[in-house]
Amino acid sequence: MTTLSSDQIKQLNNYSIYVKPMGTTLFHANNIDSSLDIIKLISNAPNDPIAASFFMRRVGMFISMQFYMMTVYDEIWDGPLEQLQFFSTTEYGIKTISTYIPEEFFRDVKENRADDILLILEQQCFAIIQQIRTKCSISPVTLWENVFGYLLWHYYTFFENPVIEEQALEDWTLLQDEGIWNNFTSKSYLATYLKGKRPAQLMNTTVRTTCCFSKDIPGLQKCGFCPIN
């Protein structure tokens, strides 16, 4: 266990992630496959795939903050899926889903950083994607791309900061490593998404290959990476 600074907690809160309960837990990351109706109700999504994509964008905020904490602070959250909790909240007048993660499960990054990158990608992100796909027909590419947009922004800013640029490059390279991805899937979805380009080359472009359906959620707009004109 490690104690988070006020700056770390503020950064997490900026991404709707809280280390103290801010509402009643509605479901956990180990029972998402039975929670799609709740997600659809909160989001006002017209169907299951759109609700699933909406939720994965919220998960993407958590996953991206995992890598933010790893690169900037050498810390990650390593709790069981039943402690990765979700509750309903309101942002800018719109109902949405936020994340609660008990602070006690934060720890220092392992010496072999690839082990922790695999943990986040496989045991957290992939585990959630697999649950979602057992309950509705949605492309895994769509769900992974819902995570990558946040990562792209973080590493774009990291590479502009000489203090953390070297560490950011190490983590960014590992994130695309086929050897890590081959532990749980057939390819590196991130490497496919990036097409060999650096974050700075992809900002303000239609880097996505699929639509995240945010335009179909009442109160939301089309995302800036959307391939649909």
N, C-alpha and C positions, 0 to 999 in steps of 0.2 A: 504493500500500500504506500502511496505517496500523497502528500497534501498539496492540493492545487492552490495556486496563487489567485488573487482577485482578478488579475488580468486574464488568466486562463478561464476562470469561471465566466467572466464577461464575454470572452470570445465564444465559448460554448453557447451561452444564452443568445448571442447574436444569430446562432444557427438553430434556435429553438430546442436546445438540449439543456437539461437542468439536472443538477446533482442533488437537489432537494425536491420532494414532491410538490408539484404545482397544480395538481388536480387528481381526480380519481382515476387510477389505472383501469383502462378498458380491456387491454389485452397485452400479451407479451410476445417477444420474438420467437418463442417456441410454439405458439398456437395461432399464428397468422392465418394458417390454412382454414381455420374456422371463424375468422374475424372479418371476412370480406364484406359481409352485409353491414357491419358496423362502419367500416371504412366508407362504403358507398353512401350510407346515411349521413355521415358527417360531411363528406365532400360534395354531396348532391350530384355525384357522377351518374350519368345515365345508364351505364352498364358496368359489368365486372372488369373487363380489361382496362377501361378508363380509370376506374377506382383503384385497380392494382398499380397502374402507372403513377397515378397521383401519390399513392402511398410510398412507392419506391423512390420518388423524388424526395420525400421526407426522410426516408432511410439514407438516401444519398448524402443528405446533410450530416448525418451521424458518421457515415463512413469517411466522408471527406475530412471531417474534424478529427477522426482517428489519425489520418496521415498528417494533418496539420500539427497535431500534438506530437507525433513521432518526429517530424522534421525539425520543429521549432524547439520542443522541450524534451525530446528523448523519452516521452511517456506515452502510454496507450491505456485504453480501458480494456480489461481482460476479465470480464464477468461472464457468468453463464447466461444463455439466451433467456432464461426465465427472469433474469434481472434487467434485461433490456426491455423497458416498459414504455407504453404509449398511452397518451391521454388526449382528450379533446380540449382545444383552446381556441381563442379568437385572435387573429392577426389582421390589423387594418380593416376591422369590421367583418371579416370573413372567417367562418368556422374552418378549423384545420386540425391537424394532428401534430403534437409535439412529443418529445422523447425525454424520459427520465432514466438516468443511469446513476446508481448509488456511487458516491465518490470512493468508497472503500475498495473498489475494484480497479482503480488506477494503479499502475506500476511502472517501473523503469523499463525501457526497451532492452531486449536481450542483446548480448554482444553480437550475435549473428542476426542481423536485422532482417534477413530473408525469412527467418522463422516467424517473426511477428507480422510481416507482410502477408505471408501465407495464412496465418491465423485470421487476420482481418478479412482477407479476400474469400477464404474458404469457409471458415467456421461461423462468420458473421454474415457477410454479404451474400455469398452463394447459398448458404443455408436458408436465408430469407427468400431468395429468388426461387429456389426449388419448391418451397412451400406455396408460394404464389402460383406457380405454374401447375401445381396439382389441382388447383381450383378454377383456373380460367385459362383460356387460350390467348397467350400473349407472347410475343417474341422475346427470347432472352436478350437479344441485342437491345431492344427498347429499354429493358430494365437496367442493363449494365450502363447504357448511355445516360440514363437518369442519374447515375452516380458520377460519371466521368466529367460532366459539365462543371460540377463544383471543384473536382480535382484540377481540372484545366486552369481554372481561375487561381487557385491557391499556388500552383507551381509557377504560373506566369509571374505572380508577385514575388515568389521566392527567388526566382532567377534574376530579378531586378535588385536583390538585396545581397551585396557582397559578403555580409556577415554569415549568411546561411546558404549561400549559393552552392558551395561544395557539397554540403550534406544533402541539400535538396536534389542535386544531380545524382548522387548515389541512390537515394530512395526512389527517385523518378525512374532511374534505369532498372532497378529491381522490380518496380511495379509492372514493367512491361516484359519481364523475363519469362520466356516460354517454359523454362524449367519449373518455375513456381506454379504457373497456371496449369501445367500438365498434371499436377497432383489431383486436380478435380474437374478438368474440362479439356477439350481437345485443342484449344488455342488461347492465346492471349487476346482477349477482347479489347484490352486497352491499346495494344500495339496496332491492332486492326483499325481502331478508331482514330489513332494518331497518324497513321500512314507515313511514319518516318519523320514527321514534322515536330518542331518544338512548340510549346504553348503559345509563344509570341506570334507564330505564323498562323495560328488557328483562331485567335481571338477575333470576334466580329465577323466570323465566317459561318457558313452552314456546315459545320463539322459533323453534325449528326447525320446518320443514314436513315433514321426512323423518327416519326413524330411521337412526342411524349404525351400528347392529348391535353396539355394544360389549357389549350384554347377551348376545350370542350367542358371545362369545369366552370360553373357559374362564378363570376367575379375574378377569374384569372385570364391571362392573355397568352398568346403564342410565345414560346420562348425564343430567345435571340439566336439559337443554333438550329432552328427548325429547317428541314429541307423542303418543306411545302411552301410554295409562294402564296 
